[in-house]
Amino acid sequence: MKHAVIVGGGISGLSAAYELDKAGVPYTLIERAPSLGGVIRTNRIGGSTIEAGPDSFISQKPAALELIRELGMADQVIGSNDHLRITFLQRHGRLVPLPDGLMMMIPTKVWPMVRTPLFGWGTKIRMGLEYFRKPGVFPDRSVAEFVRDHFGQETVDYLAEPLLAGVYGGDPRELSVLSTLPRFVEMERKHGSLTKAALLAKPPAKATPGAPTLFRTLKNGLGSLVEALQPKQTVLHGEAAEAVERTSSGFRVRRGGDWIEASHVVFAGPAYEAGRLLDGRLGELLGSIAYASSATVALGYRKAQIGEMKGFGILVPGVERKRMRACTFVSNKFSGRVEDGYEVIRCFVGGIADEGVLDLSDDAIVATLREELRELVGITAAPEFAVVERWRRAMAQYTVGHNARWEEIQGLAAKVPGVYLAGNGYRGIGIPDCIEMGRAAGRAIVTDPQP
């Protein structure tokens, strides 16, 4: 008879458990933390809903919205206020809005780029000449190499680095363009010029009432998705899986000194945890996937103390950065998340280049951020509350060669029937990516003809 063990109770493991629950396949879920959800957790302070980890999922990838609809929660979905979506970047200590018409770091409108003070004339001329590039096929290379080749170093420093630091907490000199920006690689192969490819593509929908928004979330926070996915079978909290061994009938997993028999095992946590439990070349490859640490800091203010903030938030490029990578003005990004009369500013620190910040005290981190916000937006008031959340080794780094590494991992895992991998370490770090992989693992167990 089938009995699965799911190692990891984040959104990937919960999605796998959801599929097993639907099919009535018994399982045991092992989660070292005292609660489920991984980095997804929602705090409620006064009348404000504040995410401890990710605050949304992108609309372009359907897996999250499909699951939410299946759970009967479609009426709780809210979209971002895209009509207010202005992002500022720090340049020489001042805030400069991202120019209109950018597709990430690809310019698609002439005059906004001509007029922006974000770039010098050398970069602007290079952006114009990029239109005449010819198609080409290149080996995997770093994001920094890719962007510099097309648009120059200034574009790496003031677009690629801050944008990817906000998503991956990573270094564009190390991150793989093939794994992090595969669409751009395909555009280069087909058209040569990224600008030409972007201009030929269907223009993005304008921010009008009823149009799809870039980001979506749940009215009561993403933690409500975790609540809706509470497993219906055995959950063991507080201790990690210690070992996994093959047996004549499948596997056995040790936890707390006791062995749990399993026909299938889903490794749904970080890749390095799966690498710790699996031996040989497979375990070595999984353990080689790097992860960055970060912290989110929610600062709550009365609006009367700080005035109105504009846009969605601020990105701080590495060449300008002290400690803060970015911040979000929560009430602007999503309506109904912040109590009337208040503003919550979510700040992000850490990342691959500044992991040591997580070792500072909460007070020290908050003091540092207060000083940086004073310099950037003139906030001098003390926050009414401050919540620091540390996420150690939580952000997978898709370094150069990641696609080849993942292909080898898949090939080796296929030789161990009954083993499945899910999580943010493989082919996408967002919530939809993790849900898709978790559900795929669950479905594979359900449809496996072997008992």
ROLUMMAR-814401 format. One record per residue (C-alpha): residue number from 0; residue in one letter; chain; x, y, z. Coordinates in Angstrom, 2 decimals. Layout:
% residues N
<NUM "A" "A" <X Y Z>>
...
END
This chain:
% residues 451
<0 "M" "A" <0.00 0.00 0.00>>
<1 "K" "A" <1.21 3.52 -0.78>>
<2 "H" "A" <2.41 5.69 2.06>>
<3 "A" "A" <4.34 8.85 1.23>>
<4 "V" "A" <6.64 10.92 3.38>>
<5 "I" "A" <6.84 14.63 2.59>>
<6 "V" "A" <9.97 16.30 3.94>>
<7 "G" "A" <9.22 20.01 4.30>>
<8 "G" "A" <6.01 21.84 5.15>>
<9 "G" "A" <6.39 24.99 3.05>>
<10 "I" "A" <4.10 25.78 0.14>>
<11 "S" "A" <5.69 23.03 -2.00>>
<12 "G" "A" <5.13 20.33 0.61>>
<13 "L" "A" <1.60 21.57 1.36>>
<14 "S" "A" <0.76 21.48 -2.35>>
<15 "A" "A" <1.97 17.88 -2.59>>
<16 "A" "A" <-0.08 16.97 0.49>>
<17 "Y" "A" <-3.15 18.62 -1.08>>
<18 "E" "A" <-2.96 16.28 -4.06>>
<19 "L" "A" <-2.53 13.23 -1.81>>
<20 "D" "A" <-5.45 14.32 0.37>>
<21 "K" "A" <-7.69 14.63 -2.69>>
<22 "A" "A" <-6.81 11.09 -3.75>>
<23 "G" "A" <-6.90 9.57 -0.26>>
<24 "V" "A" <-3.25 8.50 -0.35>>
<25 "P" "A" <-1.83 8.29 3.20>>
<26 "Y" "A" <1.28 10.31 4.05>>
<27 "T" "A" <3.37 11.72 6.86>>
<28 "L" "A" <4.62 15.30 6.58>>
<29 "I" "A" <7.82 16.19 8.47>>
<30 "E" "A" <8.51 19.84 9.24>>
<31 "R" "A" <11.33 20.98 11.51>>
<32 "A" "A" <9.68 24.33 12.33>>
<33 "P" "A" <6.82 24.58 14.82>>
<34 "S" "A" <4.41 25.79 12.12>>
<35 "L" "A" <3.74 25.12 8.46>>
<36 "G" "A" <4.07 27.49 5.53>>
<37 "G" "A" <7.82 28.03 5.33>>
<38 "V" "A" <8.50 31.65 4.39>>
<39 "I" "A" <4.78 32.35 3.96>>
<40 "R" "A" <3.42 33.81 7.16>>
<41 "T" "A" <1.05 36.70 7.81>>
<42 "N" "A" <1.16 38.94 10.87>>
<43 "R" "A" <-1.71 41.13 11.99>>
<44 "I" "A" <-0.82 44.24 13.95>>
<45 "G" "A" <-3.73 46.46 14.89>>
<46 "G" "A" <-5.76 46.80 11.72>>
<47 "S" "A" <-2.87 46.06 9.37>>
<48 "T" "A" <-2.09 42.83 7.52>>
<49 "I" "A" <1.66 42.43 7.20>>
<50 "E" "A" <3.49 39.65 5.42>>
<51 "A" "A" <6.57 38.21 7.10>>
<52 "G" "A" <7.88 36.82 3.80>>
<53 "P" "A" <6.59 37.22 0.23>>
<54 "D" "A" <3.65 39.61 -0.12>>
<55 "S" "A" <2.23 38.44 -3.46>>
<56 "F" "A" <2.58 36.23 -6.51>>
<57 "I" "A" <2.87 37.28 -10.14>>
<58 "S" "A" <-0.24 36.99 -12.29>>
<59 "Q" "A" <1.59 35.67 -15.37>>
<60 "K" "A" <2.13 32.23 -13.82>>
<61 "P" "A" <-1.24 30.53 -13.28>>
<62 "A" "A" <-0.47 27.80 -10.70>>
<63 "A" "A" <-1.16 29.88 -7.59>>
<64 "L" "A" <-4.44 31.29 -8.86>>
<65 "E" "A" <-5.60 27.86 -10.04>>
<66 "L" "A" <-5.03 26.39 -6.58>>
<67 "I" "A" <-6.74 29.32 -4.88>>
<68 "R" "A" <-9.78 28.83 -7.09>>
<69 "E" "A" <-9.89 25.11 -6.32>>
<70 "L" "A" <-9.85 25.95 -2.63>>
<71 "G" "A" <-12.89 28.20 -3.08>>
<72 "M" "A" <-10.93 31.36 -2.26>>
<73 "A" "A" <-11.23 33.21 -5.58>>
<74 "D" "A" <-13.33 35.94 -3.97>>
<75 "Q" "A" <-10.41 36.73 -1.64>>
<76 "V" "A" <-7.95 37.55 -4.42>>
<77 "I" "A" <-6.94 41.20 -4.72>>
<78 "G" "A" <-4.69 42.84 -7.28>>
<79 "S" "A" <-1.92 45.37 -6.96>>
<80 "N" "A" <-2.70 49.05 -7.52>>
<81 "D" "A" <-0.87 49.19 -10.83>>
<82 "H" "A" <-2.08 52.73 -11.54>>
<83 "L" "A" <0.19 53.75 -8.64>>
<84 "R" "A" <3.08 51.54 -9.76>>
<85 "I" "A" <6.08 53.81 -9.79>>
<86 "T" "A" <9.38 52.39 -8.60>>
<87 "F" "A" <12.18 54.69 -7.53>>
<88 "L" "A" <15.91 53.97 -7.69>>
<89 "Q" "A" <18.57 55.67 -5.68>>
<90 "R" "A" <21.12 57.47 -7.87>>
<91 "H" "A" <23.84 59.59 -6.27>>
<92 "G" "A" <21.76 59.74 -3.09>>
<93 "R" "A" <18.61 60.96 -4.85>>
<94 "L" "A" <15.46 59.09 -5.88>>
<95 "V" "A" <14.86 58.73 -9.61>>
<96 "P" "A" <11.70 57.06 -10.99>>
<97 "L" "A" <12.19 54.15 -13.33>>
<98 "P" "A" <11.50 55.54 -16.79>>
<99 "D" "A" <8.29 54.60 -18.52>>
<100 "G" "A" <8.39 51.81 -21.08>>
<101 "L" "A" <10.99 49.57 -19.47>>
<102 "M" "A" <10.54 45.81 -19.81>>
<103 "M" "A" <12.67 45.04 -16.80>>
<104 "M" "A" <15.93 46.47 -18.21>>
<105 "I" "A" <14.88 46.72 -21.87>>
<106 "P" "A" <13.92 50.21 -23.10>>
<107 "T" "A" <10.86 50.33 -25.38>>
<108 "K" "A" <10.16 54.08 -25.42>>
<109 "V" "A" <12.59 56.69 -26.68>>
<110 "W" "A" <11.70 59.91 -24.89>>
<111 "P" "A" <11.47 58.56 -21.34>>
<112 "M" "A" <14.97 57.13 -21.79>>
<113 "V" "A" <16.32 60.33 -23.32>>
<114 "R" "A" <14.99 62.42 -20.45>>
<115 "T" "A" <15.79 60.18 -17.48>>
<116 "P" "A" <18.71 61.19 -15.23>>
<117 "L" "A" <19.17 57.52 -14.33>>
<118 "F" "A" <21.73 57.01 -17.12>>
<119 "G" "A" <24.46 59.03 -18.77>>
<120 "W" "A" <24.52 59.80 -22.48>>
<121 "G" "A" <27.00 57.03 -23.22>>
<122 "T" "A" <24.52 54.44 -21.93>>
<123 "K" "A" <21.60 56.08 -23.72>>
<124 "I" "A" <23.44 56.01 -27.04>>
<125 "R" "A" <24.42 52.39 -26.47>>
<126 "M" "A" <20.78 51.51 -25.76>>
<127 "G" "A" <19.81 53.07 -29.09>>
<128 "L" "A" <22.49 51.21 -31.03>>
<129 "E" "A" <21.46 47.91 -29.39>>
<130 "Y" "A" <18.48 47.88 -31.77>>
<131 "F" "A" <20.83 46.88 -34.62>>
<132 "R" "A" <22.30 43.75 -32.96>>
<133 "K" "A" <22.14 40.52 -34.94>>
<134 "P" "A" <20.80 37.20 -33.56>>
<135 "G" "A" <23.25 34.91 -31.84>>
<136 "V" "A" <23.51 31.77 -29.73>>
<137 "F" "A" <25.75 31.90 -26.68>>
<138 "P" "A" <26.63 29.53 -23.82>>
<139 "D" "A" <25.12 30.21 -20.43>>
<140 "R" "A" <26.66 33.30 -18.90>>
<141 "S" "A" <26.05 35.60 -15.99>>
<142 "V" "A" <23.30 38.19 -15.98>>
<143 "A" "A" <25.95 40.87 -15.63>>
<144 "E" "A" <27.79 39.67 -18.76>>
<145 "F" "A" <24.52 39.44 -20.71>>
<146 "V" "A" <23.22 42.88 -19.78>>
<147 "R" "A" <26.62 44.55 -20.13>>
<148 "D" "A" <26.98 43.06 -23.61>>
<149 "H" "A" <23.66 44.60 -24.65>>
<150 "F" "A" <23.41 47.85 -22.73>>
<151 "G" "A" <26.64 48.52 -20.84>>
<152 "Q" "A" <27.87 48.44 -17.24>>
<153 "E" "A" <25.70 51.33 -16.06>>
<154 "T" "A" <22.60 49.30 -16.92>>
<155 "V" "A" <23.99 46.40 -14.91>>
<156 "D" "A" <24.57 48.68 -11.92>>
<157 "Y" "A" <21.32 50.64 -12.00>>
<158 "L" "A" <18.80 48.15 -13.39>>
<159 "A" "A" <19.89 44.51 -13.43>>
<160 "E" "A" <21.55 44.45 -10.01>>
<161 "P" "A" <18.80 46.18 -7.97>>
<162 "L" "A" <16.00 44.34 -9.77>>
<163 "L" "A" <17.57 40.91 -9.23>>
<164 "A" "A" <18.68 41.77 -5.70>>
<165 "G" "A" <15.00 42.36 -4.94>>
<166 "V" "A" <13.96 38.95 -6.31>>
<167 "Y" "A" <16.91 36.65 -5.59>>
<168 "G" "A" <19.04 38.60 -3.13>>
<169 "G" "A" <21.80 37.63 -5.52>>
<170 "D" "A" <24.77 38.94 -7.44>>
<171 "P" "A" <24.26 39.42 -11.22>>
<172 "R" "A" <27.91 38.47 -11.72>>
<173 "E" "A" <27.04 34.98 -10.44>>
<174 "L" "A" <23.40 34.45 -11.47>>
<175 "S" "A" <22.71 32.54 -14.68>>
<176 "V" "A" <20.90 34.50 -17.38>>
<177 "L" "A" <19.59 31.25 -18.87>>
<178 "S" "A" <17.94 30.28 -15.56>>
<179 "T" "A" <16.81 33.69 -14.30>>
<180 "L" "A" <15.93 35.46 -17.57>>
<181 "P" "A" <15.20 32.66 -20.07>>
<182 "R" "A" <12.77 34.81 -22.03>>
<183 "F" "A" <15.51 37.37 -22.69>>
<184 "V" "A" <17.88 34.65 -23.89>>
<185 "E" "A" <15.26 33.47 -26.36>>
<186 "M" "A" <14.73 37.05 -27.56>>
<187 "E" "A" <18.48 37.36 -28.16>>
<188 "R" "A" <18.59 34.10 -30.11>>
<189 "K" "A" <15.67 35.05 -32.32>>
<190 "H" "A" <16.16 38.79 -32.84>>
<191 "G" "A" <19.61 39.71 -31.56>>
<192 "S" "A" <18.35 42.99 -30.21>>
<193 "L" "A" <16.32 42.79 -27.00>>
<194 "T" "A" <14.82 46.19 -27.78>>
<195 "K" "A" <13.63 45.05 -31.19>>
<196 "A" "A" <12.16 41.86 -29.68>>
<197 "A" "A" <10.35 43.85 -26.98>>
<198 "L" "A" <8.91 46.27 -29.55>>
<199 "L" "A" <7.66 43.37 -31.69>>
<200 "A" "A" <6.04 41.68 -28.69>>
<201 "K" "A" <2.45 42.35 -27.67>>
<202 "P" "A" <2.41 45.54 -25.58>>
<203 "P" "A" <1.62 45.03 -21.87>>
<204 "A" "A" <-1.92 45.75 -20.73>>
<205 "K" "A" <-2.38 49.24 -19.38>>
<206 "A" "A" <-3.27 49.77 -15.74>>
<207 "T" "A" <-7.00 50.32 -16.23>>
<208 "P" "A" <-9.91 49.19 -14.06>>
<209 "G" "A" <-10.62 45.51 -14.67>>
<210 "A" "A" <-7.30 44.81 -16.41>>
<211 "P" "A" <-5.10 42.03 -14.98>>
<212 "T" "A" <-2.65 43.35 -12.43>>
<213 "L" "A" <1.03 42.52 -12.20>>
<214 "F" "A" <0.82 41.15 -8.65>>
<215 "R" "A" <-1.95 39.39 -6.75>>
<216 "T" "A" <-2.41 38.38 -3.17>>
<217 "L" "A" <-5.16 37.40 -0.73>>
<218 "K" "A" <-7.27 39.89 1.16>>
<219 "N" "A" <-6.39 38.41 4.54>>
<220 "G" "A" <-2.77 37.70 3.64>>
<221 "L" "A" <-0.99 34.78 2.05>>
<222 "G" "A" <-1.07 33.04 5.41>>
<223 "S" "A" <-4.73 32.28 4.68>>
<224 "L" "A" <-3.59 30.06 1.81>>
<225 "V" "A" <-1.44 28.09 4.25>>
<226 "E" "A" <-4.44 27.79 6.57>>
<227 "A" "A" <-6.61 26.48 3.72>>
<228 "L" "A" <-3.94 23.88 2.87>>
<229 "Q" "A" <-3.65 22.41 6.36>>
<230 "P" "A" <-2.86 18.70 5.85>>
<231 "K" "A" <-5.54 16.18 6.72>>
<232 "Q" "A" <-3.10 13.45 7.71>>
<233 "T" "A" <-0.08 13.00 9.99>>
<234 "V" "A" <2.12 16.06 10.55>>
<235 "L" "A" <5.25 15.83 12.69>>
<236 "H" "A" <6.57 19.21 13.86>>
<237 "G" "A" <9.69 20.39 15.58>>
<238 "E" "A" <12.36 17.99 14.32>>
<239 "A" "A" <13.98 17.54 10.93>>
<240 "A" "A" <14.26 14.33 8.97>>
<241 "E" "A" <17.59 12.78 9.96>>
<242 "A" "A" <18.18 10.14 7.32>>
<243 "V" "A" <16.59 8.41 4.33>>
<244 "E" "A" <17.41 4.83 3.36>>
<245 "R" "A" <16.34 2.50 0.56>>
<246 "T" "A" <14.52 -0.69 1.57>>
<247 "S" "A" <13.24 -3.70 -0.33>>
<248 "S" "A" <9.75 -2.16 -0.40>>
<249 "G" "A" <10.68 1.49 -0.89>>
<250 "F" "A" <12.23 3.77 1.71>>
<251 "R" "A" <12.40 4.51 5.37>>
<252 "V" "A" <12.85 7.97 6.85>>
<253 "R" "A" <14.30 8.55 10.33>>
<254 "R" "A" <12.97 11.34 12.45>>
<255 "G" "A" <13.44 11.73 16.20>>
<256 "G" "A" <15.25 8.40 16.25>>
<257 "D" "A" <12.21 6.55 14.84>>
<258 "W" "A" <11.90 5.10 11.34>>
<259 "I" "A" <8.89 5.79 9.09>>
<260 "E" "A" <8.26 3.36 6.23>>
<261 "A" "A" <7.43 4.99 2.89>>
<262 "S" "A" <6.68 3.94 -0.66>>
<263 "H" "A" <7.49 7.46 -1.94>>
<264 "V" "A" <9.41 10.44 -0.59>>
<265 "V" "A" <8.91 14.07 -1.60>>
<266 "F" "A" <11.83 16.35 -0.75>>
<267 "A" "A" <9.97 19.65 -0.58>>
<268 "G" "A" <12.42 21.83 1.32>>
<269 "P" "A" <15.60 23.63 0.29>>
<270 "A" "A" <17.87 21.74 -2.10>>
<271 "Y" "A" <20.63 21.57 0.49>>
<272 "E" "A" <18.29 19.69 2.87>>
<273 "A" "A" <17.56 17.13 0.16>>
<274 "G" "A" <21.30 16.94 -0.50>>
<275 "R" "A" <21.94 16.18 3.16>>
<276 "L" "A" <19.56 13.22 3.02>>
<277 "L" "A" <20.49 11.79 -0.38>>
<278 "D" "A" <23.93 10.31 -1.04>>
<279 "G" "A" <26.17 10.04 -4.07>>
<280 "R" "A" <26.32 12.42 -6.99>>
<281 "L" "A" <22.64 13.37 -6.56>>
<282 "G" "A" <23.19 14.55 -3.01>>
<283 "E" "A" <26.36 16.38 -4.05>>
<284 "L" "A" <24.57 18.31 -6.81>>
<285 "L" "A" <21.66 19.22 -4.59>>
<286 "G" "A" <24.02 20.43 -1.89>>
<287 "S" "A" <25.86 22.62 -4.40>>
<288 "I" "A" <22.84 24.85 -5.04>>
<289 "A" "A" <23.59 28.06 -3.16>>
<290 "Y" "A" <21.09 29.96 -1.03>>
<291 "A" "A" <21.08 33.53 0.26>>
<292 "S" "A" <19.70 34.80 3.56>>
<293 "S" "A" <17.58 37.90 4.01>>
<294 "A" "A" <15.42 39.74 6.49>>
<295 "T" "A" <12.21 41.72 6.12>>
<296 "V" "A" <11.54 44.61 8.46>>
<297 "A" "A" <8.04 46.09 8.76>>
<298 "L" "A" <7.98 49.63 10.12>>
<299 "G" "A" <4.57 51.05 11.05>>
<300 "Y" "A" <3.96 54.82 11.12>>
<301 "R" "A" <1.06 57.19 11.45>>
<302 "K" "A" <0.65 58.96 8.12>>
<303 "A" "A" <0.45 62.27 9.92>>
<304 "Q" "A" <4.06 61.69 11.02>>
<305 "I" "A" <5.55 60.90 7.63>>
<306 "G" "A" <3.20 62.28 4.96>>
<307 "E" "A" <2.15 60.48 1.80>>
<308 "M" "A" <4.61 58.13 0.17>>
<309 "K" "A" <4.59 57.91 -3.63>>
<310 "G" "A" <4.77 54.77 -5.73>>
<311 "F" "A" <5.26 51.15 -4.81>>
<312 "G" "A" <8.68 51.62 -3.27>>
<313 "I" "A" <12.42 52.07 -3.68>>
<314 "L" "A" <15.26 49.93 -5.03>>
<315 "V" "A" <18.78 50.67 -3.86>>
<316 "P" "A" <21.51 49.59 -6.32>>
<317 "G" "A" <24.54 47.83 -4.88>>
<318 "V" "A" <26.83 50.68 -5.95>>
<319 "E" "A" <24.78 53.02 -3.71>>
<320 "R" "A" <23.75 50.54 -1.02>>
<321 "K" "A" <24.54 50.76 2.67>>
<322 "R" "A" <22.26 48.09 4.11>>
<323 "M" "A" <18.73 48.45 2.66>>
<324 "R" "A" <18.21 46.62 -0.65>>
<325 "A" "A" <14.67 47.84 -1.18>>
<326 "C" "A" <11.50 48.98 0.54>>
<327 "T" "A" <7.79 48.78 -0.28>>
<328 "F" "A" <5.03 51.21 0.66>>
<329 "V" "A" <2.39 48.63 1.53>>
<330 "S" "A" <-0.74 50.82 1.36>>
<331 "N" "A" <0.16 51.94 -2.16>>
<332 "K" "A" <0.88 48.46 -3.49>>
<333 "F" "A" <-2.32 46.84 -2.16>>
<334 "S" "A" <-5.51 48.45 -0.91>>
<335 "G" "A" <-6.99 47.43 2.42>>
<336 "R" "A" <-3.76 46.03 3.90>>
<337 "V" "A" <-2.93 48.93 6.21>>
<338 "E" "A" <-5.10 50.44 8.91>>
<339 "D" "A" <-6.60 53.83 8.03>>
<340 "G" "A" <-4.31 56.66 9.02>>
<341 "Y" "A" <-1.20 54.45 8.98>>
<342 "E" "A" <1.55 53.48 6.57>>
<343 "V" "A" <3.68 50.35 6.72>>
<344 "I" "A" <7.08 50.40 5.04>>
<345 "R" "A" <8.54 46.94 4.44>>
<346 "C" "A" <12.31 47.05 4.14>>
<347 "F" "A" <14.59 44.31 2.85>>
<348 "V" "A" <18.15 43.69 3.99>>
<349 "G" "A" <20.68 40.90 3.60>>
<350 "G" "A" <21.19 38.98 0.39>>
<351 "I" "A" <24.26 37.18 -0.83>>
<352 "A" "A" <26.54 40.20 -0.29>>
<353 "D" "A" <25.36 41.15 3.21>>
<354 "E" "A" <24.40 38.00 5.12>>
<355 "G" "A" <26.02 39.34 8.27>>
<356 "V" "A" <23.24 41.86 8.82>>
<357 "L" "A" <21.04 39.02 10.08>>
<358 "D" "A" <23.38 38.60 13.05>>
<359 "L" "A" <22.70 42.13 14.27>>
<360 "S" "A" <20.08 42.73 16.94>>
<361 "D" "A" <16.59 43.83 15.95>>
<362 "D" "A" <17.25 47.26 17.44>>
<363 "A" "A" <20.45 47.67 15.43>>
<364 "I" "A" <18.75 46.69 12.16>>
<365 "V" "A" <15.84 49.06 12.80>>
<366 "A" "A" <18.18 51.92 13.72>>
<367 "T" "A" <20.13 51.42 10.49>>
<368 "L" "A" <16.98 51.43 8.38>>
<369 "R" "A" <15.59 54.49 10.12>>
<370 "E" "A" <18.75 56.41 9.27>>
<371 "E" "A" <18.62 55.32 5.62>>
<372 "L" "A" <14.93 56.25 5.32>>
<373 "R" "A" <15.72 59.63 6.85>>
<374 "E" "A" <18.32 60.23 4.18>>
<375 "L" "A" <16.18 58.96 1.30>>
<376 "V" "A" <12.64 60.18 2.06>>
<377 "G" "A" <13.08 62.46 5.06>>
<378 "I" "A" <11.34 60.31 7.68>>
<379 "T" "A" <12.51 61.37 11.14>>
<380 "A" "A" <9.66 60.00 13.27>>
<381 "A" "A" <10.11 56.83 15.29>>
<382 "P" "A" <7.94 53.95 14.04>>
<383 "E" "A" <5.03 52.91 16.24>>
<384 "F" "A" <6.02 49.31 15.69>>
<385 "A" "A" <8.85 47.40 14.05>>
<386 "V" "A" <8.86 43.68 13.20>>
<387 "V" "A" <12.07 41.95 12.04>>
<388 "E" "A" <11.79 38.57 10.32>>
<389 "R" "A" <14.96 36.63 9.49>>
<390 "W" "A" <15.00 34.09 6.66>>
<391 "R" "A" <18.27 32.16 6.71>>
<392 "R" "A" <19.31 30.31 3.56>>
<393 "A" "A" <15.87 30.78 2.05>>
<394 "M" "A" <16.55 32.30 -1.39>>
<395 "A" "A" <17.90 29.89 -4.02>>
<396 "Q" "A" <20.68 31.22 -6.25>>
<397 "Y" "A" <20.54 30.05 -9.86>>
<398 "T" "A" <24.22 30.51 -10.64>>
<399 "V" "A" <25.81 30.06 -14.06>>
<400 "G" "A" <25.37 26.45 -15.17>>
<401 "H" "A" <22.18 25.94 -13.15>>
<402 "N" "A" <20.16 24.57 -16.07>>
<403 "A" "A" <22.78 21.91 -16.78>>
<404 "R" "A" <22.94 21.09 -13.07>>
<405 "W" "A" <19.16 20.73 -12.89>>
<406 "E" "A" <19.09 18.46 -15.95>>
<407 "E" "A" <21.66 16.18 -14.33>>
<408 "I" "A" <19.72 16.19 -11.05>>
<409 "Q" "A" <16.54 15.19 -12.89>>
<410 "G" "A" <18.34 12.37 -14.66>>
<411 "L" "A" <19.79 11.01 -11.43>>
<412 "A" "A" <16.51 11.37 -9.50>>
<413 "A" "A" <14.69 9.44 -12.25>>
<414 "K" "A" <16.94 6.47 -11.46>>
<415 "V" "A" <15.55 6.37 -7.91>>
<416 "P" "A" <11.85 5.54 -8.42>>
<417 "G" "A" <9.67 7.01 -5.72>>
<418 "V" "A" <11.83 10.08 -5.07>>
<419 "Y" "A" <10.46 13.52 -6.00>>
<420 "L" "A" <11.92 17.02 -5.69>>
<421 "A" "A" <9.93 20.22 -5.20>>
<422 "G" "A" <10.83 23.69 -4.00>>
<423 "N" "A" <12.44 26.95 -5.02>>
<424 "G" "A" <15.88 25.50 -5.73>>
<425 "Y" "A" <15.20 24.15 -9.19>>
<426 "R" "A" <13.18 25.93 -11.88>>
<427 "G" "A" <11.53 28.96 -10.28>>
<428 "I" "A" <11.64 30.67 -6.91>>
<429 "G" "A" <8.14 32.18 -6.82>>
<430 "I" "A" <5.02 30.89 -5.10>>
<431 "P" "A" <3.44 29.66 -8.37>>
<432 "D" "A" <6.62 27.74 -9.25>>
<433 "C" "A" <6.69 26.00 -5.88>>
<434 "I" "A" <2.98 25.16 -6.01>>
<435 "E" "A" <3.37 23.70 -9.50>>
<436 "M" "A" <6.27 21.45 -8.49>>
<437 "G" "A" <4.58 20.32 -5.28>>
<438 "R" "A" <1.34 19.42 -7.01>>
<439 "A" "A" <3.23 17.62 -9.78>>
<440 "A" "A" <4.99 15.47 -7.17>>
<441 "G" "A" <1.70 14.67 -5.46>>
<442 "R" "A" <0.01 13.74 -8.73>>
<443 "A" "A" <2.94 11.54 -9.73>>
<444 "I" "A" <2.54 9.56 -6.51>>
<445 "V" "A" <-1.21 9.23 -6.99>>
<446 "T" "A" <-0.83 7.93 -10.55>>
<447 "D" "A" <2.20 5.69 -9.87>>
<448 "P" "A" <1.01 2.14 -10.57>>
<449 "Q" "A" <3.51 0.76 -8.07>>
<450 "P" "A" <2.04 0.33 -4.56>>
END
